[in-house]
Amino acid sequence: MPLFTVDADACARDGLCAAVCPVGCIVGAPDQLPVPHEKKQAYCLECGHCVAVCPRGALRLDRFASGPVRLDRADRPSLDQVEWLLRARRSMRTFRPEPPDRRLVARLLDLTQYAPSGHNARPVEWVVAATPEAVRVVATAVAQWMRDEAERQTPLAAALHLAGVAAAFDAGVDIICRDAPMLAVAHTPAQGITPAEDGVIAVTYLELAAAGAGLGACWCGYLCAAARHDPRVTETLGLDESRVVRGALLLGRPARRYAAAPPRPAARTEWL
């Protein structure tokens, strides 16, 4: 399969696609049609920079089923709008009981494919507990891990107060998954370029996208801790030993809204 196809009539022969390719897959001097580099084309990262930079949409990577998603600069949010979103985002721990629309959540998950990823490997996949009942099954598995840790009196049990959290769960107070109606779990292979970082960034993208969609979200740290230590928890998620949980996000419609952003100190910064 050829690396890319060029519309010779639309191509401006400006060399932009070759200039932005991070691994030199494209040979394209000004006034010439771009062509794949004979050897380096095998190292294409599928990042799509070449497609995205072309103002005329003249280049198409043949390994992609669809062409570029054209962006209208008039739709670009202002810094004030982005700042509003980042300040308004809150970790939501109370939710309405009904799960969010699956089509909306699928749209948000697709957006995480645009998150930065080492070498553009994009190893992150998702498991979604899509109903309150499914979330409860996961929380129950985490609670059992907590009981086991507390019984063994491990340092982790003391540090995370696992005995108290498990006791609260048994009494009907879910501090583990906060009675969320949906839970999205990011997982990757154990090995890779930067799988741990990729997972954290993807979950962060999902959290910000959820805030933009009016959903509430909260990182589920107890699940992540349990998944690192107890294979029964990852089995509950349908994962085998080849997959590692990198982050988890509780999702739902917020039960309450916040009227202001709390104060924060200025960033601690040293300019070199």
C-alpha positions in Angstrom: 0.0 0.0 0.0 1.4 3.4 -0.9 2.0 5.8 2.0 -0.1 8.7 0.6 -2.0 10.0 -2.3 -1.5 13.5 -3.7 -4.1 15.5 -5.7 -1.7 17.0 -8.2 -4.2 19.7 -9.2 -4.8 20.9 -5.7 -1.2 20.6 -4.4 0.5 24.0 -4.1 4.0 22.3 -4.1 5.0 24.3 -1.1 6.9 21.6 0.8 4.8 22.0 4.0 4.0 18.3 4.3 7.7 17.3 4.1 8.7 20.1 6.5 6.4 19.0 9.3 6.9 15.2 9.1 8.7 14.3 12.3 10.5 11.3 10.9 11.2 12.5 7.4 8.8 10.2 5.5 8.2 12.7 2.8 10.4 14.2 0.1 8.9 17.5 -1.1 11.0 20.4 -2.0 9.2 23.6 -3.0 7.9 23.5 -6.6 7.8 19.7 -6.5 5.1 17.2 -5.8 5.7 15.4 -2.5 6.7 11.7 -2.7 7.3 9.1 0.0 10.9 8.7 1.1 12.1 5.4 -0.3 13.4 4.1 3.1 11.9 6.3 5.8 8.3 5.9 4.7 8.3 2.6 6.7 8.7 4.6 9.9 5.5 6.7 9.4 3.9 7.4 12.8 0.4 8.0 11.4 0.5 11.3 13.3 -1.2 13.0 10.3 0.8 16.3 10.5 1.2 16.2 6.8 -2.5 16.0 6.2 -3.3 18.6 8.8 -0.8 21.2 7.6 -1.9 21.2 3.9 -4.2 24.2 3.4 -5.6 22.7 0.2 -6.4 19.2 1.5 -4.2 17.8 -1.3 -2.6 15.0 0.6 -4.3 11.9 2.0 -2.7 9.1 4.0 -3.8 5.9 2.4 -3.8 4.0 5.6 -6.6 6.2 7.0 -10.1 5.2 6.1 -11.2 8.9 6.0 -9.7 12.2 5.0 -8.8 15.1 7.2 -11.3 16.8 9.4 -11.3 20.4 8.3 -11.2 23.0 11.0 -12.7 26.5 10.7 -10.5 29.0 12.5 -13.6 31.0 13.2 -14.7 28.3 15.6 -11.4 28.4 17.6 -12.2 29.2 21.3 -10.6 32.2 22.7 -8.1 32.0 25.6 -10.8 33.4 27.8 -13.1 30.6 26.9 -10.4 27.9 27.5 -9.5 29.6 30.8 -13.2 29.5 31.8 -13.3 25.7 31.1 -10.1 25.0 33.0 -11.2 27.0 36.0 -14.7 25.7 36.0 -13.7 22.1 35.9 -14.4 20.4 39.3 -14.0 16.9 40.6 -17.6 15.8 40.8 -18.5 13.3 43.5 -22.3 13.5 43.5 -24.3 12.4 40.4 -27.8 12.1 39.2 -28.7 8.4 39.0 -29.3 8.1 35.3 -26.3 7.3 33.1 -25.2 9.8 30.5 -26.0 9.1 26.9 -23.8 6.5 25.5 -23.5 8.2 22.1 -22.2 11.3 23.9 -19.7 9.4 25.9 -18.5 7.5 22.8 -18.0 10.9 21.2 -15.9 12.0 24.1 -13.9 8.8 24.1 -13.2 9.3 20.4 -11.8 12.8 21.2 -9.1 11.1 23.4 -7.6 9.8 20.3 -6.3 13.3 19.7 -4.4 13.3 23.0 -0.6 13.5 22.9 1.0 10.0 22.8 4.7 9.0 22.8 5.8 8.3 19.3 2.1 8.6 18.4 1.7 5.0 19.6 -1.8 5.6 21.0 -2.0 2.4 23.1 -4.9 3.4 25.3 -8.1 1.3 25.2 -11.2 1.7 27.3 -13.5 -0.4 29.4 -16.8 1.3 30.3 -19.1 0.2 33.1 -22.1 1.8 31.5 -24.8 1.3 34.2 -25.0 1.9 37.9 -25.2 -1.9 38.4 -22.0 -2.4 36.4 -20.3 0.3 38.4 -21.4 -1.4 41.6 -19.9 -4.7 40.6 -16.5 -2.9 40.1 -16.8 -1.1 43.4 -17.6 -4.4 45.2 -14.4 -5.9 43.8 -12.4 -2.9 45.0 -14.0 -3.2 48.4 -13.0 -6.8 48.7 -9.4 -5.8 48.0 -9.6 -3.2 50.7 -10.9 -5.7 53.2 -8.0 -8.0 52.4 -5.4 -5.3 52.7 -6.9 -4.1 56.0 -6.9 -7.7 57.4 -3.2 -8.0 56.6 -2.6 -4.6 58.1 -0.5 -3.5 55.1 1.2 -0.1 55.0 -1.1 0.7 52.0 -4.2 -0.1 54.1 -3.1 2.4 56.7 -2.0 5.1 54.2 -5.3 5.0 52.3 -7.6 4.3 55.3 -8.9 1.2 53.5 -10.6 -0.4 56.5 -12.8 2.7 57.0 -13.6 3.0 53.3 -14.6 -0.7 53.1 -16.7 -0.4 56.3 -18.5 2.6 54.9 -19.2 0.7 51.7 -20.6 -2.2 53.7 -22.9 0.3 55.4 -24.2 1.6 52.1 -21.9 4.7 51.7 -20.0 4.3 48.4 -16.8 6.3 48.8 -15.1 4.1 46.2 -17.2 4.9 43.1 -19.5 7.6 44.6 -22.6 5.9 43.3 -21.6 7.1 39.8 -23.8 5.8 37.0 -20.9 5.3 34.7 -17.2 4.5 34.9 -14.6 4.7 32.1 -11.3 2.9 32.7 -8.2 3.4 30.5 -5.8 0.5 30.0 -2.7 -0.1 28.0 -0.1 -2.9 27.4 2.4 -3.1 30.2 5.3 -2.3 27.9 5.5 0.4 25.2 7.0 3.8 24.4 5.2 5.8 27.2 2.1 3.7 28.1 1.7 5.1 31.6 1.9 8.7 30.5 -0.4 8.1 27.5 -3.0 6.7 29.8 -3.0 9.6 32.2 -3.1 12.1 29.4 -6.0 10.3 27.7 -8.0 10.3 30.9 -7.3 14.0 31.4 -8.5 14.6 27.9 -11.7 12.7 28.7 -12.2 14.7 31.9 -11.9 18.0 30.1 -14.1 16.9 27.3 -16.7 15.7 29.8 -16.6 19.2 31.4 -17.2 20.8 28.1 -20.2 18.5 27.5 -21.7 19.4 30.8 -20.9 16.1 32.5 -19.4 15.7 35.9 -16.3 13.6 36.3 -13.9 12.4 39.1 -10.8 10.3 39.0 -11.4 7.0 40.7 -8.1 6.5 42.6 -9.2 3.6 44.7 -9.9 1.6 41.6 -6.5 2.4 40.2 -4.8 1.4 43.4 -6.8 -1.9 43.6 -6.0 -2.7 40.0 -2.3 -2.3 40.6 -2.4 -4.9 43.4 -5.2 -7.3 42.9 -5.7 -9.3 39.6 -9.3 -10.0 40.7 -10.1 -6.4 40.1 -8.7 -6.3 36.6 -10.5 -9.6 35.9 -13.7 -7.9 36.9 -13.0 -5.3 34.2 -12.5 -8.1 31.7 -8.8 -7.5 31.4 -6.0 -10.1 31.5 -2.4 -9.8 32.9 -1.2 -8.2 29.6 -3.2 -5.0 30.3 -2.5 -2.3 32.9 -5.1 0.1 34.2 -3.7 3.6 33.8 -6.6 5.7 35.0 -10.3 5.6 35.7 -13.0 8.3 35.6 -16.4 8.4 37.2 -18.9 10.0 34.9 -22.5 11.3 35.2 -24.8 14.3 35.2 -23.8 16.5 38.1 -26.2 16.5 41.1 -25.2 20.0 41.9 -23.5 22.9 40.1 -20.8 25.2 41.3 -21.2 29.0 41.1 -17.5 30.0 41.3 -14.0 28.8 40.8 -12.0 28.5 44.1 -8.9 30.7 44.4 -5.5 29.2 43.5 -2.0 30.5 44.1 0.2 31.5 41.2 2.2 28.7 39.6 5.6 28.1 41.3 7.9 29.0 38.5 11.6 29.5 38.0 12.5 31.2 34.7 15.9 30.1 33.3 
